[in-house]
C-alpha cells in the first residue's frame, strides 16, 4: 500500500458525501426504489443550488455553468434535472439563450418555493470509487505562490478527529472543502473585481477549519473590525478622527449598538449596508439609523466620503489586500514564516504567528497611523 493509499485508508470520511436536499425530495427518493447511484445523482443537483445559496436566497435564480453540473453528477445531468423538474423539486428556463447580456450567462436554475418550504436536510451517500479532484490553483505573483506553498503543508485530520456541523448546508460545505484540501486543490486565485486572495481554507465555513492539521499547533489571527478600522485613512478632520478613534479603541459595533439600542450583529450588518451599498440615493439608505449617527458624530467625513462613495467596498478590500497579502506576505516569504492569509487575518503556528502579528501591526499602523488590535485563537 502506497503512502497516499495509507493516508486515504485512515480517512473514511473521504468516501462519504453529505448532499443537502429538501425534506420533500428526501421523502420522494426514499419511496422511489431507485438505486443509490441514481438517488445520489438527483440529490447532487439540489445540493449544488442549496450550497451556492446565501441565507434565504435558495429560491432565487442561480447561474451555474454546465461544468459544475458535470462535476456533481456526470454528463447525464440533464436527465436528472428533468426528473427533478417533473417532481416539482427543480426549475430552469428551457432553451435558454443569453444573447442580450453577457452577465446573464449561464442558464439560471432554482428550487421551487413549495419544495423549499419543507425545509432542508442532508442525505449520506457512500462512494464506491474515490475520484480525486484535480488541483485548480492559480498563483500569479510572489505572495500567492508563497501562500500556496504554505497551504500545501496543511493536512486534514483522520477519522478519529474529523468533525462536521449539524446544520445541513454548512455540513456539506465543510466536507466538500476538506476533500479538496486533502487532495491539494485549494482553488487559489485573486478576486475578479478586487485584489483579495481566495482559497478554500478562507472560503470554507469557519468551524470546519478545526479539521486542518499541521506538525505544530495552529493559531487563527484576526484584525478586529478591520474595514471600520481602515476607514480612518479617509478622515480629513482632526477632531472627527479623534472621536472616531475613541469608537475604534473599544469594539465599535458594541459601542454603536449601545447608542442605537441594537445588538452587535445588527450593527455589523448595518455597517456593511452603509459602507457597501452602491445605491446611495435610495430612500432606505437615507433613513438608515447608523448613517444618521455618522452624520451626527462625523458630519464632514460622512458628507464628503461615506454617503457618496459607491466603490467603498472594493476600495477597502483592495487596501486590506495590499496590507495583509502583498506587504505582509513579502515579509513572511523573506523570513520563512508559516503564513496562510485570510483576508483580514491569517493562520500560522504559535511562534511564527506572534512574529507575523508584530509585522502586521507595523504595516497597518503605517497606513492609518493608529495601532490595530489583532487577536489570536487556537484553531481548535
Wavefront OBJ file of the C-alpha trace (Angstrom):
o trace
v 0.000 0.000 0.000
v 1.423 3.382 -1.018
v 1.736 6.296 1.367
v -1.194 8.040 -0.326
v -3.334 4.901 -0.050
v -2.452 4.633 3.638
v -3.456 8.237 4.228
v -6.771 7.707 2.434
v -7.399 4.488 4.382
v -7.272 6.478 7.642
v -9.860 8.925 6.313
v -13.039 7.030 5.670
v -14.884 10.365 5.548
v -13.405 10.844 2.053
v -15.712 8.088 0.785
v -18.835 9.677 2.265
v -20.837 12.547 0.801
v -23.473 14.607 2.572
v -25.759 16.218 -0.014
v -28.184 18.953 1.022
v -31.723 18.284 -0.228
v -35.224 19.446 0.606
v -37.180 17.271 3.002
v -39.725 16.714 0.239
v -37.059 15.336 -2.121
v -35.677 13.067 0.572
v -39.143 11.556 1.075
v -39.550 11.033 -2.660
v -36.146 9.423 -3.022
v -36.704 7.078 -0.088
v -40.005 5.929 -1.610
v -38.716 5.779 -5.203
v -36.986 2.397 -5.225
v -34.172 3.950 -7.291
v -30.597 2.727 -6.920
v -28.274 4.542 -4.534
v -26.286 5.829 -7.507
v -29.403 7.257 -9.149
v -30.563 8.816 -5.875
v -27.177 10.459 -5.389
v -27.290 11.928 -8.891
v -30.656 13.533 -8.158
v -29.583 14.729 -4.702
v -26.393 16.253 -6.063
v -28.393 18.584 -8.342
v -30.240 20.172 -5.427
v -27.013 20.186 -3.408
v -25.304 22.413 -5.973
v -28.036 25.058 -5.746
v -28.522 24.907 -1.977
v -24.814 25.131 -1.121
v -24.425 28.017 -3.556
v -27.230 29.959 -1.858
v -26.707 32.555 0.843
v -29.105 32.941 3.744
v -32.683 32.742 2.418
v -31.978 33.168 -1.291
v -32.149 29.470 -2.228
v -35.374 30.166 -4.128
v -33.707 32.793 -6.277
v -32.161 32.005 -9.632
v -28.567 30.764 -9.588
v -26.471 30.965 -12.737
v -24.453 27.759 -12.812
v -22.131 26.620 -15.583
v -22.521 23.149 -17.058
v -19.044 22.202 -15.809
v -20.389 22.409 -12.261
v -23.212 20.007 -13.076
v -20.844 17.577 -14.785
v -18.552 17.619 -11.745
v -21.549 16.947 -9.487
v -23.167 14.025 -11.290
v -21.596 13.432 -14.702
v -22.543 14.247 -18.270
v -26.026 12.746 -17.773
v -27.024 15.655 -15.526
v -29.830 16.876 -17.794
v -31.740 13.616 -17.289
v -31.561 14.119 -13.505
v -32.778 17.696 -13.903
v -35.760 16.575 -15.971
v -36.800 14.057 -13.314
v -36.481 16.595 -10.519
v -38.465 19.117 -12.549
v -41.245 16.570 -13.018
v -41.248 16.026 -9.235
v -41.504 19.766 -8.525
v -38.046 19.846 -6.955
v -36.132 21.860 -9.552
v -36.697 24.572 -12.141
v -34.813 26.096 -15.061
v -35.548 28.057 -18.211
v -35.890 25.683 -21.137
v -33.982 26.538 -24.336
v -32.338 29.465 -22.554
v -30.092 31.697 -24.674
v -28.359 34.669 -23.078
v -27.756 36.739 -26.207
v -28.857 40.063 -24.716
v -26.449 40.373 -21.810
v -23.091 38.696 -21.252
v -23.697 38.929 -17.498
v -26.835 36.798 -17.910
v -24.789 33.693 -18.752
v -25.056 30.815 -17.953
v -28.558 29.366 -17.592
v -30.386 30.249 -14.336
v -31.640 27.438 -12.068
v -33.673 27.463 -8.854
v -35.631 25.278 -6.435
v -39.409 25.892 -6.320
v -40.709 27.589 -3.191
v -43.134 24.742 -2.215
v -40.172 22.353 -2.068
v -38.030 24.832 -0.115
v -40.814 25.394 2.371
v -40.493 21.762 3.530
v -37.039 22.586 4.911
v -33.646 21.056 4.143
v -31.640 18.115 5.449
v -28.638 16.031 4.406
v -28.542 12.625 2.771
v -25.467 10.449 3.202
v -24.023 8.514 0.260
v -21.053 6.161 0.171
v -18.650 6.497 -2.756
v -17.839 3.224 -4.478
v -14.934 4.862 -6.278
v -12.890 7.744 -4.958
v -12.226 10.339 -7.655
v -9.611 12.821 -6.537
v -10.337 16.397 -7.674
v -7.648 17.889 -9.894
v -5.809 20.832 -8.282
v -7.134 24.140 -9.617
v -4.714 26.697 -8.221
v -3.747 29.924 -9.985
v -0.903 31.761 -8.228
v 0.253 34.758 -10.235
v 2.819 36.543 -8.070
v 5.243 36.051 -5.185
v 2.573 36.482 -2.487
v 0.141 33.948 -3.951
v 2.941 31.485 -4.715
v 4.158 31.655 -1.123
v 0.630 31.306 0.230
v 0.196 28.188 -1.951
v 3.481 26.770 -0.644
v 2.221 27.119 2.948
v -1.200 25.711 2.057
v 0.377 22.552 0.637
v 1.935 21.861 4.052
v -1.525 21.517 5.626
v -3.226 18.162 6.094
v -6.755 17.141 7.063
v -7.352 15.044 10.185
v -8.100 11.325 10.261
v -11.451 9.748 11.147
v -10.840 9.933 14.905
v -10.785 13.757 14.839
v -12.869 14.622 11.776
v -15.846 16.812 12.685
v -18.880 18.079 10.786
v -21.508 20.608 11.920
v -25.136 19.519 12.220
v -26.555 22.336 10.068
v -27.180 20.795 6.644
v -25.611 23.324 4.270
v -22.538 24.003 6.391
v -22.093 20.244 6.881
v -21.987 19.660 3.131
v -19.659 22.612 2.529
v -17.160 21.572 5.230
v -16.959 18.063 3.777
v -16.512 19.376 0.216
v -13.766 21.847 1.123
v -11.922 19.310 3.291
v -11.921 16.794 0.443
v -10.404 19.300 -1.968
v -7.844 20.476 0.585
v -6.786 16.868 1.258
v -6.031 16.450 -2.458
v -4.189 19.810 -2.597
v -6.873 21.611 -4.577
v -7.215 24.986 -2.874
v -8.899 26.872 -5.747
v -6.381 29.605 -5.015
v -6.953 32.766 -7.054
v -7.245 36.501 -6.817
v -10.738 38.006 -6.969
v -12.186 39.102 -10.296
v -13.140 42.576 -9.060
v -10.738 43.021 -6.161
v -7.240 42.005 -5.094
v -8.343 39.710 -2.284
v -6.670 36.294 -2.325
v -9.220 33.470 -2.175
v -8.630 29.801 -1.344
v -10.657 27.001 0.211
v -9.328 27.487 3.742
v -10.758 31.008 3.905
v -13.897 30.149 1.889
v -14.949 27.146 3.977
v -17.294 27.608 6.969
v -15.079 28.818 9.805
v -15.886 25.962 12.184
v -14.660 23.467 9.605
v -11.085 24.702 9.940
v -10.739 22.616 13.089
v -10.248 19.698 10.683
v -6.975 21.165 9.394
v -3.734 19.801 10.810
v -0.041 20.647 10.742
v 3.005 19.275 12.514
v 2.682 22.152 15.016
v -0.425 23.585 16.731
v -2.153 26.223 14.624
v -3.498 29.652 15.577
v -6.018 31.822 13.767
v -5.324 35.572 13.904
v -7.798 38.337 13.101
v -7.633 42.127 12.768
v -10.588 43.278 14.841
v -13.233 45.261 12.887
v -10.780 45.614 10.004
v -12.836 47.590 7.484
v -14.176 50.122 10.020
v -10.565 50.447 11.199
v -9.246 51.150 7.694
v -11.848 53.888 7.253
v -9.596 56.088 9.392
v -7.396 56.559 6.343
v -10.134 58.723 4.803
v -10.832 61.136 7.676
v -9.537 64.659 6.924
v -10.799 66.437 10.039
v -8.610 66.016 13.134
v -11.476 66.431 15.588
v -13.681 63.867 13.838
v -10.758 61.483 13.511
v -10.095 61.671 17.267
v -13.757 60.929 18.041
v -13.734 58.025 15.606
v -10.565 56.623 17.194
v -12.417 56.609 20.522
v -15.073 54.429 18.872
v -12.448 52.116 17.353
v -10.474 51.700 20.578
v -13.418 49.798 22.003
v -15.464 47.352 19.927
v -17.036 49.816 17.501
v -20.035 47.569 16.848
v -20.812 47.265 20.565
v -20.292 50.974 21.199
v -22.636 51.975 18.375
v -25.054 49.252 19.495
v -25.361 50.872 22.934
v -26.184 54.214 21.330
v -28.746 52.767 18.898
v -30.136 50.127 21.238
v -29.129 47.316 18.870
v -27.121 44.133 19.354
v -23.633 43.764 17.917
v -24.610 41.575 14.943
v -27.335 44.014 13.869
v -24.880 46.912 13.967
v -22.305 44.944 11.991
v -24.902 44.174 9.305
v -25.916 47.852 9.215
v -22.270 48.877 8.883
v -21.902 46.627 5.852
v -25.065 48.077 4.312
v -23.909 51.653 4.803
v -20.373 51.065 3.542
v -21.010 48.622 0.725
v -24.197 49.732 -0.987
v -23.771 51.223 -4.462
v -27.264 52.755 -4.406
v -26.649 55.641 -2.047
v -29.524 57.637 -3.482
v -32.130 55.167 -2.209
v -34.608 56.333 0.416
v -33.851 53.397 2.747
v -30.214 54.455 2.755
v -31.016 57.996 3.839
v -33.219 56.622 6.644
v -30.559 54.168 7.916
v -30.092 54.863 11.701
v -26.374 54.087 11.598
v -25.836 56.558 8.745
v -27.709 59.212 10.686
v -25.475 58.522 13.685
v -22.435 59.104 11.474
v -23.969 62.398 10.258
v -24.263 63.479 13.902
v -20.843 62.309 15.080
v -18.716 62.735 11.920
v -20.582 65.147 9.607
v -17.656 66.192 7.418
v -16.455 62.651 6.783
v -19.999 61.409 6.152
v -20.969 64.131 3.675
v -17.697 64.123 1.729
v -16.957 60.407 1.728
v -19.198 57.824 3.369
v -22.518 58.995 1.892
v -21.202 59.467 -1.657
v -18.545 56.852 -2.401
v -20.124 53.899 -4.231
v -16.840 51.982 -4.600
v -16.087 51.871 -0.881
v -16.356 48.082 -0.514
v -13.798 47.430 -3.272
v -11.559 50.244 -2.052
v -11.384 48.796 1.462
v -10.917 45.226 0.206
v -8.034 46.315 -2.019
v -6.405 48.259 0.814
v -6.809 45.260 3.098
v -5.244 43.024 0.427
v -2.333 45.383 -0.131
v -1.531 45.381 3.590
v -2.374 41.802 4.622
v -1.371 39.908 1.471
v 1.182 41.882 -0.516
v 3.143 43.684 2.197
v 2.750 41.099 4.958
v 3.268 38.223 2.518
v 6.566 39.706 1.323
v 7.899 39.769 4.889
v 6.680 36.224 5.661
v 8.316 34.909 2.491
v 11.607 36.667 3.247
v 11.686 35.373 6.832
v 10.305 31.905 6.024
v 7.296 32.279 8.334
v 4.353 29.878 8.044
v 1.518 32.077 6.751
v -1.903 31.352 5.303
v -3.662 34.657 4.526
v -7.364 35.003 5.333
v -8.473 38.421 4.061
v -8.277 40.405 7.351
v -6.263 37.757 9.198
v -4.090 34.687 8.811
v -3.393 31.194 10.124
v 0.033 30.371 11.499
v 1.847 28.491 14.236
v 2.080 29.838 17.771
v 5.698 31.001 17.377
v 5.506 32.343 13.810
v 2.071 33.829 14.401
v 3.297 36.226 17.075
v 6.155 37.383 14.854
v 3.718 37.940 11.982
v 1.404 39.811 14.345
v 4.165 42.307 15.120
v 4.801 42.857 11.425
v 1.078 43.232 10.682
v 0.655 45.841 13.430
v 3.506 47.923 11.982
v 2.129 47.658 8.437
v -1.403 48.701 9.409
v -0.127 51.477 11.682
v 1.883 52.795 8.755
v -1.302 53.007 6.672
v -3.694 54.627 9.179
v -1.380 55.976 11.949
v -3.256 54.069 14.648
v -2.408 50.745 16.301
v -4.782 47.887 15.403
v -5.985 45.163 17.733
v -5.043 41.720 16.443
v -6.310 38.709 18.360
v -5.274 35.075 18.092
v -7.192 31.935 18.983
v -6.177 28.248 18.771
v -7.615 26.749 15.600
v -9.267 24.010 17.646
l 1 2 3 4 5 6 7 8 9 10 11 12 13 14 15 16 17 18 19 20 21 22 23 24 25 26 27 28 29 30 31 32 33 34 35 36 37 38 39 40 41 42 43 44 45 46 47 48 49 50 51 52 53 54 55 56 57 58 59 60 61 62 63 64 65 66 67 68 69 70 71 72 73 74 75 76 77 78 79 80 81 82 83 84 85 86 87 88 89 90 91 92 93 94 95 96 97 98 99 100 101 102 103 104 105 106 107 108 109 110 111 112 113 114 115 116 117 118 119 120 121 122 123 124 125 126 127 128 129 130 131 132 133 134 135 136 137 138 139 140 141 142 143 144 145 146 147 148 149 150 151 152 153 154 155 156 157 158 159 160 161 162 163 164 165 166 167 168 169 170 171 172 173 174 175 176 177 178 179 180 181 182 183 184 185 186 187 188 189 190 191 192 193 194 195 196 197 198 199 200 201 202 203 204 205 206 207 208 209 210 211 212 213 214 215 216 217 218 219 220 221 222 223 224 225 226 227 228 229 230 231 232 233 234 235 236 237 238 239 240 241 242 243 244 245 246 247 248 249 250 251 252 253 254 255 256 257 258 259 260 261 262 263 264 265 266 267 268 269 270 271 272 273 274 275 276 277 278 279 280 281 282 283 284 285 286 287 288 289 290 291 292 293 294 295 296 297 298 299 300 301 302 303 304 305 306 307 308 309 310 311 312 313 314 315 316 317 318 319 320 321 322 323 324 325 326 327 328 329 330 331 332 333 334 335 336 337 338 339 340 341 342 343 344 345 346 347 348 349 350 351 352 353 354 355 356 357 358 359 360 361 362 363 364 365 366 367 368 369 370 371 372 373 374 375 376 377 378 379 380
